[in-house]
Amino acid sequence: MRPLGAAPYLLLVLLVVGLLHESSCGDNPRYEKFLSQHRDEPRSRFRGRYCNTMMGSRDLTRPECKEVNTFIHGSKRQIRAVCTTTGGVPYGALRRSRQHFRVTTCTLRGSSTRPPCEYRENTTPRYIVIGCENDWPVHYDESQIVITA
């Protein structure tokens, strides 16, 4: 039996490093914060209390109630693709998704930003507009409702 040599092992190491880099973002805390504030995949189920529960669990109600926040129901890969030519297009200094996403936008009810916070939700499909830093999403700017004919 002939020894395989180092080539297969080197290939395996490169593959593992590539996969770790794709799934990891430890060198970009802004991306981690973006995911924490804006990604929920699959969409959590809270029986009519989605926004109130999610906003509280993501610490978006302290010390004051955040007025508006959008949760994107897409994979990390789909969201990150918006920062590339494959998944997004320039939108001023930002990027707009080429395809629409399922999202939930939570909007504060009433004018007081003091807890307890009560939110209403909108689940209309949208194109997302995000800010990117070195091809990593770091800022959710807005979304555009998909108009169907």
C-alpha positions as CSV (number, residue, x, y, z in Angstrom):
1,M,0.0,0.0,0.0
2,R,1.4,3.4,-1.0
3,P,1.4,6.3,1.4
4,L,-0.8,9.2,0.4
5,G,1.6,12.0,1.3
6,A,0.8,15.4,2.8
7,A,-1.4,16.7,0.0
8,P,-4.8,15.2,1.2
9,Y,-4.1,16.4,4.7
10,L,-3.2,19.9,3.6
11,L,-6.4,20.0,1.5
12,L,-8.4,18.9,4.5
13,V,-6.9,21.6,6.7
14,L,-7.6,24.3,4.1
15,L,-11.2,23.1,3.8
16,V,-11.7,23.2,7.5
17,V,-10.1,26.7,7.8
18,G,-12.3,27.9,5.0
19,L,-15.5,26.6,6.6
20,L,-14.5,28.1,10.0
21,H,-13.9,31.5,8.3
22,E,-17.3,31.3,6.6
23,S,-19.2,30.5,9.7
24,S,-17.1,32.6,12.1
25,C,-17.0,36.3,12.5
26,G,-15.1,36.6,15.7
27,D,-13.0,39.5,14.2
28,N,-16.1,41.6,13.6
29,P,-18.1,42.5,16.7
30,R,-20.3,44.9,14.7
31,Y,-21.5,41.9,12.6
32,E,-22.2,40.0,15.8
33,K,-24.3,42.9,17.1
34,F,-26.1,43.2,13.8
35,L,-27.1,39.5,14.0
36,S,-28.1,39.8,17.6
37,Q,-30.4,42.8,16.8
38,H,-31.7,41.9,13.4
39,R,-31.7,38.1,12.7
40,D,-34.2,35.5,13.8
41,E,-34.1,32.4,11.7
42,P,-36.2,30.4,11.8
43,R,-38.8,32.9,13.0
44,S,-39.5,32.3,16.7
45,R,-43.1,31.5,17.7
46,F,-44.6,33.5,20.5
47,R,-48.4,33.3,19.9
48,G,-49.2,36.9,19.1
49,R,-46.5,38.3,21.3
50,Y,-43.6,38.1,18.9
51,C,-42.5,41.7,18.9
52,N,-42.9,42.2,22.7
53,T,-41.0,39.0,23.5
54,M,-38.2,39.4,20.9
55,M,-37.5,43.1,21.7
56,G,-37.2,42.2,25.4
57,S,-35.1,39.1,24.8
58,R,-32.7,41.0,22.6
59,D,-32.3,43.8,25.2
60,L,-33.9,46.4,22.9
61,T,-36.2,47.7,25.7
62,R,-33.7,48.9,28.2
63,P,-33.0,51.5,29.3
64,E,-35.7,52.8,26.9
65,C,-37.9,51.1,24.4
66,K,-36.4,51.1,20.9
67,E,-38.9,52.7,18.6
68,V,-38.5,50.4,15.5
69,N,-36.5,47.2,14.9
70,T,-36.7,44.7,12.1
71,F,-35.9,41.0,12.4
72,I,-34.7,39.3,9.2
73,H,-35.8,35.7,8.8
74,G,-33.0,34.5,6.6
75,S,-29.8,32.5,7.0
76,K,-26.5,34.2,7.8
77,R,-25.3,33.3,4.3
78,Q,-28.4,34.9,2.6
79,I,-28.0,38.1,4.6
80,R,-24.2,38.3,4.1
81,A,-24.7,37.8,0.3
82,V,-26.4,41.2,0.2
83,C,-23.0,42.7,0.8
84,T,-21.8,41.1,-2.5
85,T,-22.7,41.6,-6.1
86,T,-24.4,38.2,-6.0
87,G,-27.0,39.1,-3.5
88,G,-27.1,42.9,-3.4
89,V,-27.0,46.0,-5.5
90,P,-25.6,49.5,-4.5
91,Y,-28.1,51.8,-2.9
92,G,-26.2,55.0,-2.2
93,A,-23.4,54.0,0.3
94,L,-25.5,51.0,1.3
95,R,-26.6,47.7,-0.3
96,R,-30.1,46.6,-1.3
97,S,-31.0,42.9,-1.5
98,R,-31.7,41.5,-5.0
99,Q,-34.4,39.3,-3.5
100,H,-37.0,39.9,-0.9
101,F,-36.7,38.5,2.6
102,R,-39.3,37.5,5.1
103,V,-39.0,40.1,7.9
104,T,-40.9,41.2,11.0
105,T,-40.8,44.9,11.7
106,C,-41.7,45.8,15.3
107,T,-42.9,49.4,15.9
108,L,-43.5,50.9,19.4
109,R,-47.2,51.6,20.2
110,G,-47.8,55.0,21.6
111,S,-45.4,57.8,22.2
112,S,-43.7,56.8,25.5
113,T,-40.3,55.2,25.2
114,R,-40.3,54.1,28.9
115,P,-40.9,50.4,29.7
116,P,-43.1,48.5,29.7
117,C,-42.8,48.4,25.9
118,E,-45.7,47.4,23.7
119,Y,-45.1,46.7,20.0
120,R,-47.1,46.1,16.9
121,E,-45.8,43.9,14.1
122,N,-45.7,44.0,10.3
123,T,-44.7,40.9,8.4
124,T,-44.8,42.1,4.8
125,P,-42.0,40.6,2.6
126,R,-39.3,43.2,1.9
127,Y,-36.1,44.0,0.2
128,I,-33.6,44.9,2.9
129,V,-31.1,47.8,2.8
130,I,-28.0,47.3,4.9
131,G,-24.6,48.8,5.6
132,C,-21.6,46.6,5.0
133,E,-18.1,46.7,6.3
134,N,-15.5,44.5,4.4
135,D,-18.4,42.4,3.0
136,W,-20.0,41.9,6.4
137,P,-23.4,43.3,7.3
138,V,-23.1,45.8,10.2
139,H,-26.1,48.1,10.0
140,Y,-29.7,47.6,9.1
141,D,-31.0,50.8,7.4
142,E,-34.4,50.2,6.1
143,S,-36.6,47.8,4.1
144,Q,-38.7,48.3,1.0
145,I,-42.1,46.5,0.8
146,V,-42.4,44.1,-2.1
147,I,-45.2,45.3,-4.5
148,T,-46.9,42.4,-6.1
149,A,-49.0,42.9,-9.2
